[in-house]
Amino acid sequence: MTRPRSCSRLACALLLAAVAHAGCSRDPEASARRDAASGDAYVARKQYDEAIIEYRKALKATPHVAALHHKLGLAYEESGDPARAYAEFTRAADLDPTNLDAQIRAGTLLLVNREFEQARVRAQLAVDADPSHAPAHILLGNALAGLNETGPALEQIEQAIALDPSNAPAWTALGAVNFMGGRRTEAAEAFRKAVALAPSSADVQLALANFQWASGDARAAEGTLKRALELEPENTSTHRALALLYLTTRRSADAETHFKALATDSAGRLALADYYLGTGRNKDALAVLDELERSSDKDASGAARLRKAALFHGDGRKDEAYGILNVLIAERPRNAEARITKARLLLTDGGAADEALAEAREAVKADPTLPAAHYTVGLAALATKDLTAAERAFDEVTRISPRAAAAQYQLARLRLARGDSGRAVSAAEQAAKDRPDDAQVAVLLSQGLRAQGDLERAGRELNTRLVRQPDSVPLHLEMGSLALQRRDAAAARKSFNEALRAAPDLFEARSGLVAADLLEGKAAAARARISQWQKSGSADPALQVLAARVELAAGDMPAAQAMLERVIAADASQLEAYELLGRAYASQGRVDDAIVQYEALAGRSPGAVAGAKTMVGMLQEARKNQGAAQSAYEQALAADARAGVAANNLSWMYAGSGRLDDALRLATVARESLQGRPEAEDTLGWAYLQKGLAAQALASFERARERAPKNPVYHYHVGLAYLKLGDDERAGVALSKALELRPDFAGAADARAQLAALPSSTAK
């Protein structure tokens, strides 16, 4: 028998090494340790992208190691990816609640994104883990301050200072909270203390500069920021702050140095290009964008091409702009940003609202989590006059991003326009939190409050902002309107005159002054004002229309009529003149002439068709010409499918002629368009009732009655619905209430007949 040959010592050694290596490769923890060590080495060399790859490899093998998630979060943070950094810090803190650094970093990122409640939760977990940890108390204090709980916030930060009196960040936090609470003296003292404790800290100098800037001392803030830059010449936060300060103080040329300092990566170069675009230096912007377009960074290249498309469009090179966007979309059909940009440009061009809406909806399909996509859908829906779709889109924006002030502003406008003042105020309040110095937001909030009848609060809101913006024309105009609603003509004049000081020819202010005169019955004074403005060289036809308004208010219909006819003869584009002339004719019983003017208005202005045709329909109804009225309402709805009043009135006509399905469809449109209006609910209930759907009818009638409890018709209709449902007792109560409110209302005879037919025990 042949004995097996023994292996050489070298071969045996190699075999053992191979076996050993195979064993190690099957040990996931050993492999993870090697990957983590490799990641640490990359971090030491500041190669964060490479470190991220290694840490992620390590986590695939050992996903429950909190320290690895912490390291990966730090690498993401250094690479400029706060969203992924937050996810890793959160995971690390959840796996290891004693990891205070991860907990605090996660909370700080939440704080930066204004997610104050979630930041508070993270901070509280850190405080619970180590009550003696000063940074945990600082984070908790800052979170509470963000939630406007300044008292508890001060307690937390003062506790942090007690734990470590030499902690400069604690003093800066104390300064910030004191400032938010209106204690500026205490805030200034805290910031000075922080600087004294850490005079060489750029972060402390930056905090002081923010305080100075917020206090209105931009010059001091600039000096502090320059000192911070001397301490850390490459501090990106300081460069950003200086760039923003120079832009907001209209020293854009001084901002260029700082934008160039930030242009060390793709994001910084894009910011530099945006700076050039914003200052009209398109050639310089194009040079930066061309360079970025050639970059190997696909995201940066795509962003550069989007900006070039916008630039070309602004320069009138629209074909090139759309060409760039179409190529981007062809390359990546789910490129949400490209579709959003295309939709916005289409809206800017006008006349392509439907195409813009289609592009915006494709953007939403590509990325349903992108607020800008939903916001663009809202803008496009507004352009197509689909107010329901617009509101739905803006609502979705606020669901994804609750602090989206632009969407809240749009929601407030939509809701105020349809009479839903309660929800309009809520939306305006949210917008005002993020835009406290936006005059238009303040005006919208005041208008909502005025619609609710809360004139006192409207005045407070306006006065608070006028202290900070004493020359704001929109604020003075709104204050004048508020004074008119209060019937305080003197205060109204004061506000409108303030607006005229800034804008001497502003028609809204002039109109307000005339309204103040008319409020006091001073038609002669109003005429004198207008005459003086006309003598000063203003040939504005709007002044002639305003003069006609004065005559209408004074009851001089022939004079108003003559003025308006002259305006229309001289300038047929003065659309308001047609509407006023129609009113003047109608007030004199000249319905035929009124209809002629509203028809003329519809013919001259595509945007006015729905409103003008609705008026024609109402005038035709007044003269008992149901056929002509129905035709006018149908034309109004052909021009605007969401024309609520036309849909409401036409629904009743269709119901009366047996077109019940059409009546119900239009009643639904009316309810959606006239949200909050009892008339629309009543119309919908009537359509349901005619179709034999008594339960649905009752629900609509009840909503109408709740909104207008003194309207006898709504009680009568509730009674009819109860009769259909066989509830005689409740029917009797409702019918009796209708007659109690007004014995001669339309339908009173039928209400009495229905009551008489009820069993005596139920007729009340």
Secondary structure as UniProt FT lines:
FT   HELIX           9..25
FT   HELIX           28..44
FT   TURN            45..46
FT   HELIX           48..61
FT   TURN            63..64
FT   HELIX           66..78
FT   TURN            79..80
FT   HELIX           82..95
FT   TURN            97..98
FT   HELIX           100..112
FT   TURN            113..114
FT   HELIX           116..129
FT   TURN            131..132
FT   HELIX           134..146
FT   TURN            147..148
FT   HELIX           150..163
FT   TURN            165..166
FT   HELIX           168..180
FT   TURN            181..182
FT   HELIX           184..197
FT   TURN            199..200
FT   HELIX           202..214
FT   TURN            215..216
FT   HELIX           218..231
FT   TURN            233..234
FT   HELIX           236..248
FT   TURN            249..250
FT   HELIX           252..262
FT   TURN            263..264
FT   HELIX           266..278
FT   TURN            279..280
FT   HELIX           282..293
FT   HELIX           298..314
FT   TURN            315..316
FT   HELIX           318..331
FT   TURN            333..334
FT   HELIX           336..349
FT   HELIX           353..366
FT   TURN            368..369
FT   HELIX           371..383
FT   TURN            384..385
FT   HELIX           387..400
FT   TURN            402..403
FT   HELIX           405..417
FT   TURN            418..419
FT   HELIX           421..434
FT   TURN            436..437
FT   HELIX           439..452
FT   HELIX           455..468
FT   TURN            470..471
FT   HELIX           473..485
FT   TURN            486..487
FT   HELIX           489..502
FT   TURN            504..505
FT   HELIX           507..519
FT   TURN            520..521
FT   HELIX           523..535
FT   TURN            536..537
FT   HELIX           541..554
FT   HELIX           557..570
FT   TURN            572..573
FT   HELIX           575..587
FT   TURN            588..589
FT   HELIX           591..604
FT   HELIX           606..608
FT   HELIX           609..622
FT   TURN            623..624
FT   HELIX           626..639
FT   TURN            641..642
FT   HELIX           644..656
FT   TURN            657..658
FT   HELIX           660..673
FT   TURN            674..676
FT   HELIX           678..690
FT   TURN            691..692
FT   HELIX           694..707
FT   TURN            709..710
FT   HELIX           712..725
FT   HELIX           728..741
FT   TURN            743..744
FT   TURN            746..747
FT   HELIX           748..757
FT   TURN            760..762
//
